[in-house]
Amino acid sequence: MPKTTKKESIASKLAKKSPMKTAAVIPGTEGHQPVSAFENAMIQFDEAAKVLKLSSSQIAVIKQPRRITEVQLPVRMDDGSIETFTAYRVQHNIARGPAKGGVRFHQNVSLDEVKALAFWMTYKCAVADIPMGGGKGGVIVDPSRLSVSELERLSRRYFAELVDLFGPDRDVPAPDVNTTSQIMAWFMDTYSMHHRNHVPGVVTGKPLELGGSAGRVMATSRGLLFATRRAVARKSEKLPGMTVAVQGFGNVGSYSATLLQDDGCKVVAISDVNGAFHNPNGIDAHKALAYSTKNRGLKGFDLTGMAKKMKNALDILELDVDILCPCALELQITGKNAQKVKARYICEGANGPLDHTADKILDKKGSFIIPDILCNSGGVIVSYLEWVQNNMGYYWTEERVNSDLERFMNKAFDAVYDTMKVHKCSMRVAAFAVSIQRVSQASELRGLYA
Ligand code: GLU
């Protein structure tokens, strides 16, 4: 029998440091302190490792990122000057296949964040049971202040600088926050020019004209819809008539809103960097999407009369709705505001939107949380299907892709749900238990090379 690790978890260390030890605190949330995304990810790992009774040797091989690369990218700006941008690629684990995960362009990117995101990718691919490991990249940049040609030079320089890390059998990037199919096309072209070969399988999320997959653009949201349908059915409830709030109106949030609406839900609030917009009678998500595409965001959406602007954008998280979809960034619901969250279903379109204290509080309140590594795995599932199609050079219809996606999502959901029942734990712990078990087994079967 493997021994449980004796290492103290970050959660318990933080709890000891904290002066808050009163009885009013929800059990398990004592000593809440803000944690970083990576610290939070490590706490999530520790909780599932405890359930699995993993040995310290097993943990040593699969918990931490295996390769971290940081580079400075010099880029010629349109005015002739040169600016440098800090960029990362983290390969967390490749036991089950090539590293897989997006590249994020955002002013708040940090190494801590990219490590957390790479970690989640390892376990996301494993919970979805696709043969890929986990990786993530990021560039510290606000892309909205770059011209299209500056953005192209930055994207190409990122890929060229890290070209040895990437490859269809090594590490396969994809879109993430602020990176588009056009950027994937530049990545693919840069790699193909270096290799003097046409290599579409080196990135996913490409335009259809360049070997992208039908269904990829809406895949994350469609996966979220499938998972939500499954959750609601398990609780013997029905989606039609349920109210929805969506935080984040980028690729994932906007299509989640339209798909849930098409399934009969009423979207009552949406938000993006320009603020949160609320209408208890319902917002037409398709019209909101058209508005946001045309205006490059929801700025001024209240002036259309379709919704009122909320005073505080974060209040969207506290609305009395059936379904809350956090589809923006990490650590949006924490020990600070979780108590005020009223949604019965929390469908995590974003990666890491809840911290471990929020998890405890919301579990206690009875919210059903579909954790990120399960809920938003539709994107990487269809990325995998894109990679398969690239490797074969034969392309499927959107119906075929969507039905495969549904099969993968349902299978993953059921595995997590059943594990939750067996271990009497949360959906998050169950999702990590299922996926950590798979990564650990793959790793043990491979053994150590030297
Ligand atoms: N960036 C997406 C995610 O966080 C997609 C990753 C991929 O398709 O490789 O899951």
Residues whose N, C-alpha, C, O or C-beta is under 5 A from the ligand:
A	BS01	LIG	K100 G101 G102 V172 A174 P175 D176 N376 G379 V380 S383
